[in-house]
Each structure stands twice: as structure tokens, then as C-alpha cells.
């Protein structure tokens, strides 16, 4: 997992990402997610979608990072580290989306089927300690969706996120302390569909 890196190393990571030849090792390994890692993940996803939108609208490339603290919660760690990760992730994601490259979500989120089975992320109480229920639902839903989308793509199945058991259950990671189960399930399912589509369509 990426640790806090110095400016020179960060510049190198951005350069590699722009070249499409490498991805920083932003992988979920069953432990607490570093603030910079999590920022990179959020930034890459946002940047990829913005880049793809600009490409589809025939806009000139303009990878502007407006809200580098989007998705941040204080329990994630240092806010400045999160913002650093978000900015570099956004630029890398934008470049991939705008240039119609396959999304590298599984590499960045570490959600290759061999790396993470369903439910792995919520088996350790300290991973999401202090996070809001909404963010836990969204994070797990997105990750589970990425795994399912990749699996269906590899098996040459039609994209049907709503047919997945994870989507139907919608409760991966849920705990009674999170409150309304139905609200959690809806947030999880929304994120699951987005993750599924990113993983499946992103491998075009």
C-alpha cells in the first residue's frame, strides 16, 4: 500500500500515471486505508468520469481538480495527505478517461477477485472505525461492485449488476449501530452499480 511519499516520488507517480504505463500500488490489503490512498481512489474515480464526459462532449482536456477533499472524513487521517492523493488520482483518472483507456479501478482499489473476496473488508473492526454509515456503505458497495463487474466481464456474461447476490442483499458490512438498514442498503446498492459499471465497461 502506498505510504506517505515525498514530493519527488509523487511527481514520478503522476508522470507514470499520465503515461498509462504504470499504476501506483494503491491496493486494499485488509488493513486500515491510508488517507492518501483513499484520496487517490476517490480522485481517480472522479477524474476518470470527468475525463470520459469531456471526451464524449468533445471538450478540450481540462483536468481541473476543484474539490480535492471530496469524500473526506476526519477518521480517514490527515486531510492534507488525502487531498494530495486525490489530486494525483484525479489527474491519472482524467487522463485515462479522456484518452479512452481501460479504467484501472481494480488495480487501484485492489479488488481483483483473487485479492479480495466479498466481505473481506469488513471482517476487522478497525478498518472502518469511526466512519459514517453512509461512507462505509458506499465504499464497500463500490468495491464489491468492482469485483462483480470484473468477474462477469472475464466470464463473458452480459452486464447485470442488479442480478448479483451482493446487490440484492445490499448489506455487506452493515452493523446495527449504523442505524436504518434500508438506508444503508440503498447507498450500498447505488455504489455497487457504479463500481460494477466502472469495472465492466472500463475494461472495454
PEJOKA-V367003 format. One record per pair of residues at least 6 apart in sequence whose ideal C-beta (glycine too) atoms are under 7 Angstrom apart, sorted by sequence separation. I is the first residue (numbers start at 0). J is the second residue. D is the distance in whole Angstrom. If there is no record, write none. Layout:
# PEJOKA-V367003
i: <I,I>
j: <J,J>
d: <D,D>
This chain:
# PEJOKA-V367003
i: <15,16,75,105,109,120,121,160,165,177,53,71,95,151,173,53,95,127,68,71,170,173,12,25,50,68,147,170,25,68,170,25,67,169,23,46,144,147,171,67,121,147,169,67,120,169,1,64,120,143,166,1,0,1,45,64,166,0,117,165,62,0,41,62,143,41,117,2,62,115,160,1,3,110,139,160,0,139,1,108,112,1,110,160,0,110,160,60,108,112,135,37,111,112,105,34,104,158,34,38,42,46,50,54,135,33,34,38,42,46,50,54,37,38,41,42,45,46,49,50,53,105,35,38,39,42,43,46,47,50,51,54,132,34,35,38,39,42,43,46,47,50,132,140,144,148,34,37,38,41,42,45,46,49,50,136,140,144,148,152,35,36,39,40,43,44,47,48,117,139,140,143,144,147,148,151,35,39,43,47,137,140,141,144,145,148,149,38,42,46,121,136,140,144,148,152,121,132,136,140,143,144,148,120,141,142,145,118,133,137,141,145,74,117,136,140,144,47,74,74,72,72,72,43,40,39,40,17,9,13,16,17,12,16,19,3,13,17,9,13,16,19,22,27,28,25,27,26,27,22,25,22,26,27,29,27,104,105,29,31,104,31,102,30,104,102,101,101,101,27,44>
j: <21,22,81,111,115,126,127,166,171,183,60,78,102,158,180,61,103,135,78,81,180,183,23,36,62,81,160,183,39,82,184,40,82,184,39,62,160,163,187,85,139,165,187,86,139,188,23,86,142,165,188,24,24,25,69,89,191,26,143,191,89,28,69,90,171,70,146,33,93,146,191,33,35,142,171,192,33,172,35,142,146,36,145,195,36,146,196,97,145,149,172,75,149,150,145,75,145,199,76,80,84,88,92,96,177,76,77,81,85,89,93,97,81,82,85,86,89,90,93,94,97,149,80,83,84,87,88,91,92,95,96,99,177,80,81,84,85,88,89,92,93,96,178,186,190,194,81,84,85,88,89,92,93,96,97,183,187,191,195,199,83,84,87,88,91,92,95,96,165,187,188,191,192,195,196,199,84,88,92,96,186,189,190,193,194,197,198,88,92,96,171,186,190,194,198,202,172,183,187,191,194,195,199,172,193,194,197,171,186,190,194,198,128,171,190,194,198,102,129,130,130,131,134,107,107,107,108,90,83,87,90,91,87,91,95,80,90,94,87,91,94,100,103,108,109,107,109,109,110,106,109,107,114,115,119,120,197,198,123,125,198,126,197,126,201,201,201,202,203,142,197>
d: <4,7,6,5,7,6,7,6,6,5,7,6,6,6,6,7,7,5,6,5,7,5,5,5,7,7,7,7,5,6,6,6,4,3,7,7,6,5,7,4,6,6,5,5,6,5,5,5,6,5,6,6,7,6,7,5,5,6,6,6,7,6,6,5,6,4,7,7,4,6,6,7,6,5,5,5,6,4,6,6,6,5,4,4,6,5,7,5,6,6,6,5,7,6,6,5,5,5,3,7,6,6,7,7,7,7,5,4,4,4,4,5,6,6,6,6,6,6,6,7,6,5,4,7,4,7,4,7,4,7,4,6,4,4,7,3,7,3,7,3,7,3,6,7,7,7,4,7,4,7,4,7,4,7,4,5,4,4,4,5,6,6,6,6,6,6,6,6,6,7,7,6,6,5,7,6,4,4,4,4,6,7,4,6,4,7,5,7,7,7,7,4,3,3,3,5,4,6,4,4,7,4,4,7,6,6,7,6,6,4,4,4,7,6,7,7,7,6,4,5,6,6,6,5,6,7,6,7,7,5,7,7,6,3,7,6,6,5,6,7,7,6,5,6,7,5,4,3,7,5,7,6,7,6,6,7,5,6,7,6,6,6,6,7,6,3,6,5,6,7,7>
